[in-house]
Amino acid sequence: MKEKYKEIVCGFNDERTENVANRCVEIAEEFTIEFAEWINNSLFVILWRRGSITTEKLLEIFKNEKAQGLSS
């Protein structure tokens, strides 16, 4: 994952590229953990396990709820 971020920020010097890529990885990992915890504590997991809702739809719902929580 870090290498993908490095490709995006490659216009900086090597140290800056490394720092930005590291921070991007940290943010992605934090978001992933929040999403996993949300699924674990969500009633939507029942629908997901039954195949009634896709992982992509769950992510969309999570992002919407997270955005509403940040703006409130």
C-alpha positions in Angstrom: 0.0 0.0 0.0 2.8 2.4 0.9 4.3 2.0 -2.6 1.0 3.0 -4.2 1.0 6.2 -2.1 4.6 6.9 -3.0 3.7 6.9 -6.7 1.1 9.6 -6.0 3.4 11.9 -4.0 6.6 11.3 -6.0 7.1 15.0 -6.8 8.6 15.6 -3.4 12.1 14.9 -2.2 12.7 11.3 -1.0 12.3 12.2 2.7 9.1 14.1 2.1 7.7 11.3 -0.1 8.5 8.8 2.6 6.8 10.9 5.3 3.7 11.6 3.2 3.4 7.9 2.2 3.8 6.8 5.8 1.0 9.2 6.9 -1.3 8.0 4.1 -0.8 4.4 5.3 -1.6 5.4 8.8 -4.8 7.2 7.8 -5.9 4.2 5.6 -5.3 1.8 8.5 -7.2 3.9 10.9 -10.1 4.2 8.5 -10.0 0.4 7.9 -10.1 -0.3 11.6 -13.0 2.1 12.1 -14.9 0.4 9.3 -14.3 -3.1 10.7 -15.4 -2.0 14.1 -18.5 -0.3 12.7 -19.4 -3.5 10.8 -18.9 -5.6 13.9 -21.3 -3.4 15.9 -23.8 -2.9 13.1 -27.1 -4.6 12.3 -26.1 -4.3 8.6 -23.7 -7.3 9.2 -26.7 -9.6 9.2 -27.7 -8.4 5.8 -24.1 -8.7 4.6 -23.8 -12.3 5.8 -27.1 -13.2 4.1 -25.8 -11.6 0.8 -28.6 -9.0 0.9 -26.1 -6.1 0.9 -22.7 -5.8 -0.7 -19.4 -4.8 1.0 -19.3 -1.8 -1.3 -22.8 -0.7 -0.1 -21.7 -1.1 3.5 -18.7 1.1 2.9 -20.9 3.7 1.3 -23.3 3.7 4.3 -20.3 3.9 6.7 -18.7 6.8 4.8 -22.1 8.7 4.8 -22.6 8.1 8.5 -19.0 9.1 9.3 -19.4 12.3 7.2 -22.6 13.2 9.0 -20.9 12.6 12.4 -18.0 14.9 11.4 -20.2 17.7 10.2 -22.5 17.7 13.3 
